[in-house]
Amino acid sequence: MKKKIALIVVLGMAAVSAFAGGAPWYKWINRYDRTIICAQISPGEAWIQYQGPFMEARCSKPGVPQ
């Protein structure tokens, strides 16, 4: 009985996560050499969020993914 309940809970969580939207992308600029990259999270302490959010990894379509 406990296994069935656990299975139902796990399948329910998997079904809910299937409808989750993607994370937005941002342009990040390096504060030392001014290199600009596109990433979803900060690449490190030397990087400052420059522009965004964007819908895809090229950082060319503005907006938040649905």
C-alpha positions in Angstrom: 0.0 0.0 0.0 2.8 2.4 0.9 4.5 1.7 -2.4 1.4 2.5 -4.4 1.0 5.8 -2.6 4.7 6.6 -3.1 4.4 5.8 -6.8 1.3 8.0 -7.2 3.1 10.9 -5.5 6.2 10.5 -7.7 4.1 10.3 -10.9 2.1 13.3 -9.8 5.3 15.4 -9.2 6.7 14.3 -12.6 3.4 15.3 -14.3 3.5 18.8 -12.7 7.1 19.4 -13.6 6.4 18.5 -17.2 4.3 21.7 -17.5 7.0 24.0 -16.0 8.4 26.7 -18.2 12.0 27.2 -19.1 14.3 29.6 -17.2 15.0 32.9 -18.9 18.5 33.7 -20.4 20.5 36.9 -19.6 23.5 38.6 -21.1 26.3 38.8 -18.6 29.3 41.1 -19.0 32.7 40.5 -17.4 33.7 43.5 -15.2 37.4 43.1 -16.1 37.7 42.4 -19.8 34.1 43.4 -20.9 33.4 39.9 -22.5 29.7 39.4 -23.0 28.1 35.9 -22.8 24.6 34.5 -22.7 23.7 32.3 -19.7 20.8 31.4 -17.5 22.7 31.8 -14.2 25.7 34.0 -13.2 29.0 32.5 -14.5 30.8 33.8 -11.4 31.7 36.7 -9.2 33.4 38.7 -12.0 30.2 38.8 -14.0 27.4 41.4 -13.9 23.9 41.0 -15.4 24.0 43.2 -18.5 20.7 42.7 -20.5 17.7 40.4 -20.4 15.6 38.4 -20.0 15.7 36.5 -23.3 13.7 33.5 -24.5 16.6 31.4 -26.0 20.3 30.7 -25.7 21.4 33.2 -28.4 20.0 36.1 -26.3 18.3 37.5 -29.4 14.6 37.2 -28.6 13.5 39.3 -25.6 11.0 37.9 -23.2 10.4 35.2 -20.6 9.9 31.6 -21.8 6.4 30.2 -21.3 
